[in-house]
Amino acid sequence: MFYSNVILKTLTFYIFLCVLNDVQSQTRLEVGEKINGPANIRDTVNGKILFSLNDGVIIETSPAINKWVKIGVYVKLTGKQIEAFKLEKNIPLINEDGKTIGKTISPVEISMIEEEIGYIEAYTHQDNINMAFNPEVQLMKILALGNYQKKALEPFMKKFGFTEYQEDNKLKFIQYFIYESTVVDFSPLDRITLLFDNQNVVGYFHTRNMVVKGFKTYELIRGHKLSILETLPNKDIKSLIQKRNAYYNSVD
């Protein structure tokens, strides 16, 4: 049974990697949210401490639920850890560059392995997440100031690794996106997709709650939403919703 679980986990991670191997601007070591630390990471909400992470460590995050966030982080493994699918207690956590990013407090189960890199998940309080590196928070700040021009958004897009969206080409808008977090979905769709018309943002698809004055939000399928300028004609909004829902239905 143990080896069956190991094989299943490894195959799942392999499939996940195949989906993401074309995302050059969003590698696990270059783009992501960051820890406001040092921070304790626990096995469940307010549970046992599994490990701690240093300030500024890049992580994956889920949406906060009752002020708690599930996070994921990548660490370098030894042969012994790969074989056991587990990290020992009281050892340093090392990233792919060989830098110490934290330490274990208790044994930690490894969720996924690719070669010498392991992916581990656990929980932390939302106060341990640096909101300066949260894309939703930063986007809302920009749009709240009425900065809708692409030029004004380009530093934000570069910081968070947005790339032009090529898959859904039925929409008349130019699209730039970032993927949803691995913590949320091992085969992720978009987390945020910005919609531009004549160099101005007119709306955005998103999976997490975002409220910006002047934009109206519509529920889509598969956990997605559309927030669009209130001045856009209703027929255009209806067409946009129908086309995007059809696209989400067409992908795995």
C-alpha positions as a LaTeX table, in Angstrom:
\begin{tabular}{lrrr}
\hline
Residue & $x$ (\AA) & $y$ (\AA) & $z$ (\AA) \\
\hline
Met1 & 0.00 & 0.00 & 0.00 \\
Phe2 & 2.89 & 2.39 & 0.81 \\
Tyr3 & 4.51 & 1.94 & $-2.59$ \\
Ser4 & 1.12 & 2.31 & $-4.32$ \\
Asn5 & 0.66 & 5.67 & $-2.61$ \\
Val6 & 4.16 & 6.77 & $-3.61$ \\
Ile7 & 3.59 & 5.78 & $-7.24$ \\
Leu8 & 0.21 & 7.57 & $-7.29$ \\
Lys9 & 1.68 & 10.75 & $-5.83$ \\
Thr10 & 4.60 & 10.71 & $-8.25$ \\
Leu11 & 2.34 & 10.18 & $-11.27$ \\
Thr12 & 0.05 & 13.01 & $-10.15$ \\
Phe13 & 2.99 & 15.36 & $-9.82$ \\
Tyr14 & 4.33 & 14.33 & $-13.22$ \\
Ile15 & 1.00 & 15.25 & $-14.82$ \\
Phe16 & 1.02 & 18.56 & $-12.96$ \\
Leu17 & 4.52 & 19.36 & $-14.27$ \\
Cys18 & 3.53 & 18.60 & $-17.85$ \\
Val19 & 0.73 & 21.15 & $-17.57$ \\
Leu20 & 3.05 & 23.84 & $-16.23$ \\
Asn21 & 6.27 & 23.30 & $-18.15$ \\
Asp22 & 5.43 & 26.05 & $-20.66$ \\
Val23 & 4.95 & 28.74 & $-18.02$ \\
Gln24 & 8.41 & 30.29 & $-18.21$ \\
Ser25 & 7.53 & 33.51 & $-16.38$ \\
Gln26 & 6.06 & 31.75 & $-13.36$ \\
Thr27 & 8.68 & 29.29 & $-12.19$ \\
Arg28 & 8.40 & 28.13 & $-8.62$ \\
Leu29 & 11.52 & 30.09 & $-7.70$ \\
Glu30 & 10.93 & 33.42 & $-9.43$ \\
Val31 & 7.30 & 34.50 & $-8.98$ \\
Gly32 & 4.95 & 34.02 & $-6.09$ \\
Glu33 & 3.58 & 35.34 & $-2.85$ \\
Lys34 & 5.92 & 35.75 & 0.08 \\
Ile35 & 6.03 & 34.99 & 3.78 \\
Asn36 & 5.88 & 37.81 & 6.31 \\
Gly37 & 8.08 & 36.03 & 8.78 \\
Pro38 & 9.51 & 34.23 & 10.40 \\
Ala39 & 6.27 & 32.27 & 10.38 \\
Asn40 & 5.07 & 29.02 & 11.91 \\
Ile41 & 3.41 & 26.59 & 9.49 \\
Arg42 & 0.95 & 24.09 & 10.98 \\
Asp43 & $-0.64$ & 20.75 & 10.11 \\
Thr44 & $-4.14$ & 22.28 & 10.27 \\
Val45 & $-5.86$ & 25.47 & 11.37 \\
Asn46 & $-4.28$ & 26.47 & 14.70 \\
Gly47 & $-2.78$ & 22.98 & 14.84 \\
Lys48 & 0.62 & 21.44 & 15.53 \\
Ile49 & 3.63 & 23.34 & 14.18 \\
Leu50 & 5.29 & 21.36 & 11.39 \\
Phe51 & 7.92 & 23.83 & 10.22 \\
Ser52 & 8.84 & 27.50 & 10.15 \\
Leu53 & 9.68 & 29.71 & 7.16 \\
Asn54 & 11.96 & 32.72 & 7.04 \\
Asp55 & 10.86 & 36.17 & 5.99 \\
Gly56 & 10.50 & 36.64 & 2.24 \\
Val57 & 10.26 & 32.97 & 1.27 \\
Ile58 & 8.28 & 32.46 & $-1.96$ \\
Ile59 & 5.18 & 30.32 & $-1.46$ \\
Glu60 & 1.94 & 29.17 & $-3.08$ \\
Thr61 & $-1.29$ & 30.16 & $-1.30$ \\
Ser62 & $-4.98$ & 29.32 & $-1.14$ \\
Pro63 & $-7.67$ & 31.92 & $-0.43$ \\
Ala64 & $-7.99$ & 32.68 & 3.27 \\
Ile65 & $-10.76$ & 30.90 & 5.16 \\
Asn66 & $-11.49$ & 32.30 & 8.62 \\
Lys67 & $-8.11$ & 34.07 & 8.46 \\
Trp68 & $-6.14$ & 30.88 & 7.75 \\
Val69 & $-4.31$ & 30.08 & 4.52 \\
Lys70 & $-3.02$ & 26.82 & 3.10 \\
Ile71 & 0.47 & 27.33 & 1.69 \\
Gly72 & 2.88 & 25.29 & $-0.38$ \\
Val73 & 6.65 & 25.52 & $-0.69$ \\
Tyr74 & 9.37 & 23.71 & $-2.67$ \\
Val75 & 12.44 & 22.28 & $-0.93$ \\
Lys76 & 15.54 & 20.35 & $-1.94$ \\
Leu77 & 15.60 & 16.71 & $-0.81$ \\
Thr78 & 18.15 & 14.08 & 0.10 \\
Gly79 & 17.96 & 10.53 & $-1.19$ \\
Lys80 & 16.73 & 9.37 & 2.20 \\
Gln81 & 13.89 & 11.90 & 2.18 \\
Ile82 & 12.88 & 10.94 & $-1.35$ \\
Glu83 & 12.71 & 7.29 & $-0.38$ \\
Ala84 & 10.70 & 8.01 & 2.78 \\
Phe85 & 8.46 & 10.73 & 1.24 \\
Lys86 & 9.05 & 12.58 & 4.51 \\
Leu87 & 11.26 & 15.27 & 6.06 \\
Glu88 & 12.81 & 14.62 & 9.45 \\
Lys89 & 12.23 & 16.98 & 12.38 \\
Asn90 & 14.77 & 19.63 & 13.42 \\
Ile91 & 16.47 & 20.01 & 10.03 \\
Pro92 & 16.96 & 23.08 & 7.81 \\
Leu93 & 14.71 & 23.57 & 4.80 \\
Ile94 & 16.79 & 24.26 & 1.69 \\
Asn95 & 15.50 & 25.66 & $-1.60$ \\
Glu96 & 16.69 & 24.68 & $-5.08$ \\
Asp97 & 19.39 & 27.37 & $-4.98$ \\
Gly98 & 20.84 & 25.88 & $-1.80$ \\
Lys99 & 19.58 & 28.70 & 0.44 \\
Thr100 & 18.15 & 27.98 & 3.87 \\
Ile101 & 14.52 & 29.11 & 3.92 \\
Gly102 & 13.37 & 27.68 & 7.25 \\
Lys103 & 13.46 & 24.59 & 9.44 \\
Thr104 & 11.29 & 21.65 & 10.38 \\
Ile105 & 9.88 & 21.37 & 13.89 \\
Ser106 & 8.12 & 18.03 & 13.39 \\
Pro107 & 8.29 & 15.34 & 10.67 \\
Val108 & 6.71 & 16.66 & 7.45 \\
Glu109 & 5.02 & 14.56 & 4.78 \\
Ile110 & 6.10 & 15.40 & 1.22 \\
Ser111 & 3.17 & 15.89 & $-1.14$ \\
Met112 & 5.01 & 15.64 & $-4.45$ \\
Ile113 & 8.54 & 14.97 & $-5.73$ \\
Glu114 & 10.27 & 15.89 & $-8.97$ \\
Glu115 & 13.88 & 14.69 & $-9.11$ \\
Glu116 & 15.50 & 16.31 & $-6.03$ \\
Ile117 & 12.75 & 18.85 & $-5.34$ \\
Gly118 & 9.84 & 18.19 & $-2.98$ \\
Tyr119 & 6.61 & 20.09 & $-2.54$ \\
Ile120 & 5.14 & 20.40 & 0.97 \\
Glu121 & 1.85 & 21.95 & 2.13 \\
Ala122 & 0.46 & 23.13 & 5.45 \\
Tyr123 & $-1.40$ & 26.04 & 7.09 \\
Thr124 & $-0.54$ & 29.46 & 8.47 \\
His125 & $-2.38$ & 32.55 & 9.66 \\
Gln126 & $-3.09$ & 35.18 & 7.02 \\
Asp127 & $-1.00$ & 37.71 & 8.96 \\
Asn128 & 2.03 & 35.62 & 7.96 \\
Ile129 & 1.46 & 36.44 & 4.27 \\
Asn130 & 3.09 & 39.60 & 2.92 \\
Met131 & 0.22 & 41.45 & 1.20 \\
Ala132 & 2.68 & 43.50 & $-0.87$ \\
Phe133 & 3.07 & 40.30 & $-2.90$ \\
Asn134 & $-0.62$ & 39.42 & $-3.13$ \\
Pro135 & $-1.77$ & 40.06 & $-6.71$ \\
Glu136 & $-5.44$ & 40.66 & $-5.87$ \\
Val137 & $-4.66$ & 43.25 & $-3.20$ \\
Gln138 & $-2.17$ & 45.08 & $-5.39$ \\
Leu139 & $-4.46$ & 45.06 & $-8.43$ \\
Met140 & $-7.37$ & 46.44 & $-6.42$ \\
Lys141 & $-5.17$ & 49.30 & $-5.18$ \\
Ile142 & $-4.20$ & 50.28 & $-8.72$ \\
Leu143 & $-7.73$ & 50.10 & $-10.13$ \\
Ala144 & $-9.18$ & 51.97 & $-7.14$ \\
Leu145 & $-7.06$ & 54.96 & $-8.19$ \\
Gly146 & $-8.65$ & 54.88 & $-11.65$ \\
Asn147 & $-5.43$ & 53.66 & $-13.29$ \\
Tyr148 & $-6.90$ & 51.65 & $-16.15$ \\
Gln149 & $-4.18$ & 52.20 & $-18.75$ \\
Lys150 & $-1.99$ & 49.24 & $-19.65$ \\
Lys151 & 1.09 & 51.39 & $-19.16$ \\
Ala152 & 0.10 & 52.01 & $-15.53$ \\
Leu153 & $-0.43$ & 48.28 & $-14.97$ \\
Glu154 & 2.77 & 47.07 & $-16.61$ \\
Pro155 & 4.97 & 47.20 & $-13.45$ \\
Phe156 & 2.31 & 45.17 & $-11.60$ \\
Met157 & 2.07 & 42.67 & $-14.46$ \\
Lys158 & 5.85 & 42.26 & $-14.58$ \\
Lys159 & 6.11 & 41.82 & $-10.81$ \\
Phe160 & 3.57 & 38.99 & $-10.77$ \\
Gly161 & 4.59 & 37.33 & $-14.02$ \\
Phe162 & 1.54 & 37.96 & $-16.20$ \\
Thr163 & 1.83 & 36.54 & $-19.71$ \\
Glu164 & $-0.34$ & 37.00 & $-22.77$ \\
Tyr165 & $-3.23$ & 34.52 & $-22.90$ \\
Gln166 & $-3.24$ & 32.55 & $-26.15$ \\
Glu167 & $-5.70$ & 29.72 & $-25.45$ \\
Asp168 & $-9.07$ & 31.51 & $-25.40$ \\
Asn169 & $-8.88$ & 33.50 & $-28.64$ \\
Lys170 & $-12.63$ & 33.94 & $-29.15$ \\
Leu171 & $-12.72$ & 37.10 & $-27.07$ \\
Lys172 & $-12.12$ & 40.46 & $-28.72$ \\
Phe173 & $-9.96$ & 41.64 & $-25.84$ \\
Ile174 & $-6.21$ & 41.26 & $-25.37$ \\
Gln175 & $-5.70$ & 39.04 & $-22.32$ \\
Tyr176 & $-2.87$ & 38.69 & $-19.80$ \\
Phe177 & $-3.01$ & 36.12 & $-17.00$ \\
Ile178 & $-1.40$ & 34.30 & $-14.10$ \\
Tyr179 & $-2.16$ & 30.72 & $-13.13$ \\
Glu180 & $-4.07$ & 29.69 & $-10.04$ \\
Ser181 & $-1.96$ & 28.37 & $-7.17$ \\
Thr182 & $-0.83$ & 24.76 & $-6.98$ \\
Val183 & $-2.35$ & 24.65 & $-3.49$ \\
Val184 & $-5.78$ & 25.21 & $-5.03$ \\
Asp185 & $-5.47$ & 23.03 & $-8.14$ \\
Phe186 & $-2.67$ & 20.73 & $-9.35$ \\
Ser187 & $-3.90$ & 21.34 & $-12.93$ \\
Pro188 & $-4.71$ & 25.04 & $-12.65$ \\
Leu189 & $-6.63$ & 27.42 & $-14.85$ \\
Asp190 & $-6.21$ & 31.17 & $-14.57$ \\
Arg191 & $-6.21$ & 32.97 & $-11.23$ \\
Ile192 & $-6.46$ & 36.45 & $-12.77$ \\
Thr193 & $-6.89$ & 37.35 & $-16.44$ \\
Leu194 & $-6.79$ & 41.03 & $-17.35$ \\
Leu195 & $-8.87$ & 42.19 & $-20.34$ \\
Phe196 & $-7.59$ & 45.12 & $-22.38$ \\
Asp197 & $-9.37$ & 47.10 & $-25.10$ \\
Asn198 & $-7.40$ & 49.88 & $-26.83$ \\
Gln199 & $-4.69$ & 49.79 & $-24.13$ \\
Asn200 & $-7.18$ & 50.19 & $-21.28$ \\
Val201 & $-8.32$ & 47.49 & $-18.89$ \\
Val202 & $-12.06$ & 46.92 & $-19.14$ \\
Gly203 & $-12.36$ & 43.95 & $-16.80$ \\
Tyr204 & $-10.77$ & 40.83 & $-15.37$ \\
Phe205 & $-11.57$ & 37.20 & $-14.73$ \\
His206 & $-10.64$ & 36.05 & $-11.24$ \\
Thr207 & $-11.07$ & 33.23 & $-8.73$ \\
Arg208 & $-10.64$ & 35.16 & $-5.49$ \\
Asn209 & $-12.79$ & 37.92 & $-4.09$ \\
Met210 & $-12.05$ & 41.35 & $-5.53$ \\
Val211 & $-14.26$ & 44.41 & $-5.16$ \\
Val212 & $-13.38$ & 47.58 & $-7.08$ \\
Lys213 & $-15.63$ & 50.62 & $-7.45$ \\
Gly214 & $-16.83$ & 51.02 & $-11.02$ \\
Phe215 & $-16.65$ & 47.29 & $-11.79$ \\
Lys216 & $-19.60$ & 44.89 & $-11.55$ \\
Thr217 & $-18.95$ & 41.22 & $-10.74$ \\
Tyr218 & $-20.68$ & 38.21 & $-12.32$ \\
Glu219 & $-20.37$ & 34.57 & $-11.24$ \\
Leu220 & $-19.01$ & 32.16 & $-13.84$ \\
Ile221 & $-18.47$ & 28.40 & $-13.65$ \\
Arg222 & $-15.69$ & 26.39 & $-11.97$ \\
Gly223 & $-15.13$ & 29.00 & $-9.27$ \\
His224 & $-14.40$ & 31.88 & $-11.62$ \\
Lys225 & $-15.84$ & 35.38 & $-11.71$ \\
Leu226 & $-15.92$ & 38.24 & $-14.19$ \\
Ser227 & $-15.55$ & 41.82 & $-12.99$ \\
Ile228 & $-16.27$ & 44.28 & $-15.79$ \\
Leu229 & $-16.62$ & 48.04 & $-16.13$ \\
Glu230 & $-20.21$ & 49.05 & $-15.40$ \\
Thr231 & $-20.22$ & 51.16 & $-18.57$ \\
Leu232 & $-19.82$ & 48.15 & $-20.87$ \\
Pro233 & $-23.07$ & 47.36 & $-22.78$ \\
Asn234 & $-25.10$ & 44.46 & $-21.35$ \\
Lys235 & $-25.04$ & 42.54 & $-24.65$ \\
Asp236 & $-21.23$ & 42.62 & $-24.63$ \\
Ile237 & $-21.15$ & 41.41 & $-21.03$ \\
Lys238 & $-23.58$ & 38.58 & $-21.78$ \\
Ser239 & $-21.52$ & 37.49 & $-24.79$ \\
Leu240 & $-18.32$ & 37.61 & $-22.73$ \\
Ile241 & $-19.83$ & 35.45 & $-19.99$ \\
Gln242 & $-21.16$ & 32.88 & $-22.45$ \\
Lys243 & $-17.88$ & 32.60 & $-24.34$ \\
Arg244 & $-15.77$ & 32.30 & $-21.19$ \\
Asn245 & $-18.03$ & 29.70 & $-19.62$ \\
Ala246 & $-17.83$ & 27.70 & $-22.86$ \\
Tyr247 & $-14.05$ & 27.93 & $-22.70$ \\
Tyr248 & $-13.90$ & 26.76 & $-19.07$ \\
Asn249 & $-16.16$ & 23.83 & $-19.98$ \\
Ser250 & $-13.82$ & 22.86 & $-22.81$ \\
Val251 & $-10.63$ & 22.47 & $-20.74$ \\
Asp252 & $-9.67$ & 19.90 & $-18.12$ \\
\hline
\end{tabular}
